[in-house]
Amino acid sequence: MDKIDAPNLAAHVVWVPRNGAKEQHLDRVTHLVTDERAPQYWDATGAVIGPYTRMLELTGPCAGVFLLFGPEATWGDQGPPRPDHIEDAHAKQYDRPYPQFDSERLAAKVLDAMGS
């Protein structure tokens, strides 16, 4: 987010109780994201991760799954919106079908989606 100077850019960081994570562990990781455009949430009940785990067929660790949505994306009665782009920090390790996370490519996708 440091490379994209756009006040209308928003990132939502969702920490989940997966891979042994517990709410008391948040103090160890929330400092990793400091941009004020990126509020952070704890998904204790699986409200976010559950539907996306099923939709995206995520197996293994999910640390570092980046979902890009356009401004029209909303969570409706049918569930969460489908991402316009996905990058996965564990794609190769767990043989998942998404591109391996690359910060430069993701930033380019964000800029492209914003029309910059």
Backbone as a chain_set.jsonl record, in Angstrom:
{"seq": "MDKIDAPNLAAHVVWVPRNGAKEQHLDRVTHLVTDERAPQYWDATGAVIGPYTRMLELTGPCAGVFLLFGPEATWGDQGPPRPDHIEDAHAKQYDRPYPQFDSERLAAKVLDAMGS", "coords": {"N": [[0.814, -1.184, 0.0], [2.095, 1.119, 0.47], [3.157, 1.99, -1.922], [1.09, 2.973, -3.385], [-0.507, 5.803, -3.718], [-3.332, 6.612, -3.0], [-6.189, 7.837, -1.714], [-8.657, 6.568, -1.775], [-8.188, 3.884, -1.835], [-8.624, 0.851, -0.187], [-7.811, -1.602, 2.204], [-8.625, -4.612, 3.745], [-7.689, -6.284, 6.457], [-7.819, -9.472, 7.557], [-7.596, -11.459, 10.246], [-7.421, -14.825, 11.174], [-8.628, -17.676, 13.09], [-6.772, -19.925, 12.473], [-4.379, -22.429, 11.679], [-3.403, -22.644, 14.232], [-3.607, -20.102, 15.305], [-4.616, -17.654, 17.687], [-6.735, -15.263, 19.306], [-5.239, -13.878, 21.214], [-2.744, -13.826, 20.069], [-2.648, -11.755, 18.305], [-1.383, -9.328, 18.978], [1.211, -9.804, 18.273], [1.289, -9.646, 15.522], [-0.276, -7.6, 14.331], [1.097, -5.218, 14.058], [2.41, -5.424, 11.697], [0.974, -4.395, 9.619], [0.47, -1.179, 8.959], [-0.786, 0.885, 7.66], [-3.263, 3.351, 7.577], [-5.428, 3.012, 5.935], [-6.065, 0.432, 6.068], [-7.909, -1.298, 7.925], [-7.953, -3.71, 10.595], [-9.151, -6.951, 11.404], [-10.457, -9.483, 13.583], [-11.474, -12.649, 12.926], [-13.186, -14.509, 14.588], [-15.289, -16.347, 14.442], [-15.274, -17.472, 11.941], [-16.688, -16.212, 9.959], [-15.814, -14.832, 7.702], [-13.574, -16.272, 6.671], [-14.617, -18.863, 6.392], [-16.656, -18.964, 4.222], [-14.93, -18.147, 2.116], [-12.948, -20.096, 2.181], [-14.368, -22.302, 1.275], [-15.295, -21.348, -1.259], [-12.894, -20.789, -2.627], [-11.551, -23.099, -2.33], [-9.506, -23.568, -0.382], [-6.772, -25.098, 1.087], [-4.614, -26.235, 3.678], [-2.24, -23.887, 5.168], [-3.388, -20.516, 5.37], [-2.211, -18.093, 5.534], [-1.475, -15.088, 4.131], [-3.147, -14.843, 1.812], [-4.276, -13.002, -0.755], [-6.837, -11.001, -1.791], [-8.329, -9.309, -4.4], [-10.674, -6.815, -5.006], [-13.074, -4.99, -6.895], [-14.532, -1.659, -6.656], [-17.269, -2.048, -6.663], [-17.892, -4.391, -5.394], [-19.771, -6.31, -3.152], [-20.951, -7.877, -0.179], [-23.415, -10.031, -0.43], [-26.769, -11.488, -0.159], [-26.301, -13.969, -1.238], [-23.831, -14.579, -0.347], [-20.245, -14.045, -0.12], [-18.497, -11.714, -2.309], [-16.986, -12.675, -5.412], [-13.524, -12.646, -5.846], [-11.716, -10.344, -7.959], [-9.115, -10.787, -8.522], [-6.606, -13.001, -7.321], [-3.946, -13.72, -5.139], [-1.537, -15.862, -3.695], [0.349, -16.682, -0.969], [1.118, -19.227, -0.367], [0.765, -20.794, -2.597], [2.414, -22.403, -4.332], [3.565, -24.176, -2.486], [1.371, -25.625, -1.47], [0.196, -26.512, -3.725], [-1.869, -24.98, -4.914], [-4.245, -23.405, -7.107], [-3.742, -20.692, -7.638], [-1.964, -17.644, -8.502], [1.38, -17.45, -7.305], [2.098, -15.349, -4.574], [3.159, -12.108, -5.338], [4.418, -9.107, -4.648], [4.905, -6.866, -6.314], [3.512, -7.477, -8.682], [0.91, -7.664, -7.648], [0.521, -5.025, -6.757], [0.601, -3.736, -9.256], [-1.718, -4.827, -10.398], [-3.629, -3.723, -8.721], [-3.299, -0.986, -9.244], [-3.982, -1.0, -11.957], [-6.667, -1.78, -11.78], [-7.659, 0.462, -10.553], [-7.476, 2.254, -12.518], [-5.182, 3.652, -12.905]], "CA": [[0.0, 0.0, 0.0], [2.997, 2.275, 0.485], [3.455, 2.409, -3.286], [-0.123, 3.458, -4.036], [-0.96, 7.002, -3.029], [-4.723, 6.83, -3.383], [-6.979, 7.805, -0.487], [-9.828, 5.703, -1.915], [-7.78, 2.48, -1.746], [-8.853, 0.26, 1.13], [-7.458, -3.006, 2.397], [-9.196, -5.137, 4.972], [-6.836, -7.371, 6.918], [-8.633, -10.354, 8.383], [-6.823, -12.491, 10.939], [-8.352, -15.925, 11.424], [-8.152, -18.723, 13.993], [-6.346, -21.055, 11.664], [-2.957, -22.73, 11.839], [-3.064, -22.451, 15.637], [-3.718, -18.7, 15.723], [-5.627, -17.297, 18.67], [-6.864, -13.815, 19.412], [-4.141, -13.317, 22.017], [-1.554, -13.722, 19.224], [-2.757, -10.595, 17.418], [-0.385, -8.309, 19.31], [2.473, -10.152, 17.601], [1.238, -9.491, 14.06], [-0.995, -6.435, 13.805], [2.053, -4.142, 13.736], [2.922, -5.64, 10.336], [0.174, -3.564, 8.717], [0.34, 0.099, 9.663], [-1.488, 1.868, 6.84], [-4.579, 3.668, 8.138], [-6.46, 2.567, 4.985], [-6.179, -1.018, 6.214], [-8.364, -1.76, 9.234], [-7.684, -5.12, 10.855], [-10.256, -7.623, 12.069], [-10.285, -10.858, 14.053], [-12.632, -13.429, 12.478], [-13.243, -15.614, 15.546], [-16.343, -17.32, 14.131], [-15.145, -17.986, 10.582], [-17.667, -15.554, 9.09], [-15.158, -14.463, 6.441], [-12.721, -17.344, 6.147], [-15.415, -20.045, 6.035], [-17.144, -18.903, 2.844], [-13.839, -18.078, 1.142], [-12.295, -21.403, 2.148], [-15.179, -23.146, 0.377], [-15.304, -20.782, -2.618], [-11.57, -20.851, -3.247], [-11.016, -24.432, -2.057], [-8.223, -23.381, 0.288], [-6.311, -26.157, 1.974], [-3.338, -25.861, 4.286], [-2.195, -22.54, 5.734], [-3.969, -19.437, 4.568], [-1.523, -16.828, 5.783], [-1.011, -14.483, 2.895], [-4.027, -14.951, 0.652], [-4.615, -11.627, -1.082], [-7.997, -10.963, -2.674], [-8.545, -7.966, -4.955], [-12.054, -6.565, -5.394], [-13.381, -3.665, -7.403], [-15.355, -0.876, -5.729], [-18.666, -2.478, -6.696], [-18.028, -5.663, -4.679], [-20.522, -6.287, -1.899], [-21.297, -9.169, 0.397], [-24.87, -10.074, -0.547], [-27.502, -12.627, 0.4], [-25.709, -15.204, -1.757], [-22.511, -14.762, 0.233], [-19.207, -13.06, -0.436], [-18.2, -11.493, -3.728], [-15.835, -13.384, -5.975], [-12.433, -11.697, -6.096], [-11.29, -10.095, -9.334], [-7.753, -11.323, -8.633], [-6.157, -13.686, -6.106], [-2.552, -14.146, -5.042], [-1.458, -16.785, -2.568], [1.73, -16.874, -0.505], [1.399, -20.668, -0.25], [0.254, -21.471, -3.794], [3.315, -23.477, -4.783], [3.757, -25.138, -1.407], [0.191, -26.466, -1.309], [-0.31, -26.819, -5.061], [-3.152, -24.318, -5.131], [-4.278, -22.913, -8.491], [-3.632, -19.239, -7.741], [-0.58, -17.193, -8.677], [2.195, -17.258, -6.114], [2.1, -13.935, -4.207], [4.245, -11.251, -5.796], [3.935, -7.772, -4.257], [4.949, -5.946, -7.46], [2.406, -7.809, -9.586], [-0.335, -7.292, -6.996], [0.422, -3.555, -6.823], [0.246, -3.399, -10.634], [-3.13, -5.191, -10.588], [-4.424, -2.726, -8.0], [-3.221, 0.261, -10.026], [-4.754, -1.213, -13.176], [-8.081, -1.769, -11.4], [-8.011, 1.837, -10.188], [-7.373, 3.067, -13.721], [-3.976, 4.499, -12.818]], "C": [[0.862, 1.253, 0.0], [3.23, 2.838, -0.911], [2.26, 3.019, -4.006], [-0.7, 4.607, -3.215], [-2.364, 7.351, -3.506], [-5.579, 6.733, -2.123], [-8.193, 6.88, -0.564], [-9.475, 4.213, -1.936], [-8.014, 2.001, -0.323], [-8.398, -1.186, 1.108], [-8.085, -3.433, 3.713], [-8.374, -6.366, 5.345], [-7.654, -8.204, 7.89], [-7.727, -11.454, 8.936], [-7.801, -13.57, 11.363], [-7.752, -16.96, 12.375], [-7.825, -20.001, 13.227], [-4.861, -21.25, 11.885], [-2.502, -22.454, 13.273], [-3.19, -21.033, 16.14], [-4.867, -18.524, 16.716], [-5.636, -15.784, 18.808], [-5.72, -13.194, 20.209], [-2.837, -13.204, 21.225], [-1.54, -12.456, 18.367], [-1.724, -9.515, 17.716], [0.944, -8.552, 18.603], [2.469, -9.825, 16.109], [0.59, -8.211, 13.554], [-0.069, -5.272, 13.476], [2.634, -4.287, 12.325], [2.2, -4.766, 9.315], [-0.111, -2.253, 9.448], [-0.429, 1.157, 8.883], [-2.895, 2.092, 7.395], [-5.725, 3.291, 7.2], [-6.727, 1.073, 5.108], [-6.611, -1.402, 7.636], [-8.148, -3.264, 9.363], [-8.8, -5.711, 11.709], [-9.83, -9.013, 12.522], [-11.571, -11.596, 13.724], [-12.759, -14.684, 13.345], [-14.22, -16.708, 15.139], [-16.229, -17.925, 12.739], [-16.121, -17.362, 9.604], [-17.083, -15.195, 7.733], [-14.408, -15.656, 5.862], [-13.526, -18.569, 5.716], [-15.91, -20.013, 4.601], [-16.017, -18.852, 1.802], [-13.05, -19.382, 1.078], [-13.048, -22.33, 1.199], [-15.108, -22.644, -1.063], [-13.984, -21.016, -3.332], [-10.878, -22.196, -3.038], [-9.617, -24.349, -1.447], [-7.937, -24.55, 1.221], [-4.972, -25.71, 2.537], [-3.389, -24.443, 4.821], [-2.759, -21.492, 4.789], [-3.328, -18.092, 4.877], [-1.053, -16.283, 4.451], [-1.835, -14.821, 1.683], [-4.562, -13.544, 0.413], [-5.724, -11.626, -2.127], [-8.216, -9.518, -3.114], [-9.978, -7.866, -5.462], [-12.167, -5.17, -5.965], [-14.308, -2.942, -6.432], [-16.819, -1.305, -5.67], [-18.915, -3.759, -5.903], [-18.786, -5.467, -3.368], [-20.806, -7.724, -1.46], [-22.815, -9.221, 0.433], [-25.481, -11.287, 0.111], [-26.918, -13.966, -0.057], [-24.298, -15.44, -1.214], [-21.517, -13.73, -0.258], [-19.018, -12.878, -1.937], [-17.0, -12.31, -4.169], [-14.75, -12.352, -6.252], [-12.151, -11.543, -7.584], [-9.897, -10.66, -9.589], [-7.368, -11.912, -7.286], [-4.662, -13.932, -6.226], [-2.398, -14.874, -3.715], [-0.003, -17.03, -2.188], [2.115, -18.347, -0.405], [0.956, -21.462, -1.48], [1.133, -22.641, -4.219], [3.425, -24.575, -3.737], [2.597, -26.109, -1.275], [-0.505, -26.759, -2.628], [-1.713, -26.257, -5.286], [-3.091, -23.587, -6.468], [-4.098, -21.412, -8.68], [-2.184, -18.828, -7.947], [0.115, -17.059, -7.322], [2.279, -15.758, -5.829], [3.361, -13.248, -4.687], [3.772, -9.814, -5.565], [3.924, -6.792, -5.419], [3.787, -6.212, -8.418], [1.071, -7.404, -8.956], [-0.525, -5.789, -7.015], [0.028, -3.111, -8.231], [-1.212, -3.704, -10.92], [-4.041, -4.168, -9.905], [-4.449, -1.419, -8.794], [-4.05, 0.148, -11.303], [-6.261, -1.145, -12.876], [-8.571, -0.364, -11.049], [-7.938, 2.784, -11.384], [-6.184, 4.0, -13.712], [-2.92, 4.08, -13.799]], "O": [[0.417, 2.322, -0.419], [3.474, 4.035, -1.065], [2.401, 3.527, -5.119], [-1.3, 4.402, -2.16], [-2.556, 8.264, -4.31], [-5.682, 5.66, -1.527], [-8.707, 6.452, 0.47], [-10.365, 3.37, -2.043], [-7.639, 2.677, 0.635], [-8.578, -1.898, 0.12], [-8.068, -2.68, 4.687], [-8.371, -7.364, 4.626], [-8.122, -7.706, 8.915], [-7.174, -12.263, 8.191], [-8.888, -13.269, 11.856], [-6.533, -17.107, 12.46], [-8.52, -21.012, 13.334], [-4.161, -20.304, 12.247], [-1.353, -22.074, 13.502], [-2.902, -20.777, 17.309], [-5.923, -19.147, 16.604], [-4.663, -15.111, 18.468], [-5.284, -12.086, 19.896], [-1.907, -12.538, 21.682], [-0.516, -12.128, 17.768], [-1.241, -8.854, 16.796], [1.708, -7.617, 18.365], [3.532, -9.735, 15.495], [0.887, -7.779, 12.44], [-0.436, -4.415, 12.673], [3.279, -3.366, 11.822], [2.757, -4.439, 8.267], [-0.845, -2.229, 10.436], [-0.694, 2.234, 9.418], [-3.628, 1.137, 7.651], [-6.879, 3.253, 7.627], [-7.517, 0.512, 4.348], [-5.777, -1.787, 8.456], [-8.158, -3.994, 8.372], [-9.323, -5.06, 12.613], [-8.956, -9.638, 11.92], [-12.644, -11.214, 14.192], [-12.472, -15.79, 12.887], [-14.004, -17.877, 15.457], [-17.012, -18.807, 12.389], [-16.361, -17.916, 8.531], [-17.783, -15.249, 6.722], [-14.59, -16.004, 4.696], [-13.146, -19.244, 4.759], [-15.624, -20.93, 3.832], [-16.136, -19.447, 0.731], [-12.535, -19.735, 0.017], [-12.437, -23.055, 0.413], [-14.884, -23.429, -1.984], [-13.961, -21.395, -4.503], [-9.76, -22.409, -3.508], [-8.674, -24.976, -1.93], [-8.775, -24.928, 2.041], [-4.279, -24.894, 1.93], [-4.467, -23.856, 4.918], [-2.619, -21.585, 3.57], [-3.872, -17.052, 4.505], [-0.313, -16.948, 3.726], [-1.277, -15.067, 0.614], [-5.222, -12.967, 1.277], [-5.566, -12.182, -3.214], [-8.279, -8.613, -2.282], [-10.441, -8.703, -6.236], [-11.435, -4.267, -5.561], [-14.815, -3.55, -5.489], [-17.529, -0.959, -4.726], [-20.068, -4.167, -5.76], [-18.476, -4.571, -2.582], [-20.886, -8.643, -2.274], [-23.439, -8.53, 1.239], [-24.816, -12.023, 0.84], [-27.025, -14.971, 0.645], [-23.646, -16.412, -1.596], [-21.899, -12.67, -0.753], [-19.334, -13.764, -2.731], [-16.104, -12.596, -3.374], [-15.026, -11.3, -6.828], [-12.321, -12.478, -8.365], [-9.541, -10.972, -10.725], [-7.752, -11.393, -6.238], [-4.171, -14.309, -7.29], [-3.056, -14.536, -2.731], [0.781, -17.528, -2.996], [3.299, -18.68, -0.363], [0.79, -22.68, -1.402], [0.638, -23.746, -4.44], [3.383, -25.761, -4.064], [2.806, -27.29, -0.998], [-1.654, -27.201, -2.649], [-2.611, -26.943, -5.773], [-2.013, -23.193, -6.915], [-4.285, -20.911, -9.789], [-1.272, -19.58, -7.604], [-0.478, -16.618, -6.337], [2.509, -14.973, -6.748], [4.475, -13.728, -4.478], [2.83, -9.358, -6.214], [3.02, -5.961, -5.507], [3.153, -5.276, -8.905], [0.2, -6.864, -9.639], [-1.634, -5.318, -7.267], [-0.791, -2.206, -8.385], [-1.881, -2.934, -11.608], [-5.086, -3.796, -10.439], [-5.509, -0.825, -8.987], [-4.74, 1.094, -11.685], [-7.026, -0.532, -13.622], [-9.746, -0.043, -11.224], [-8.289, 3.959, -11.283], [-6.166, 5.011, -14.415], [-1.85, 4.687, -13.852]]}, "num_chains": 1, "name": "protein.A"}
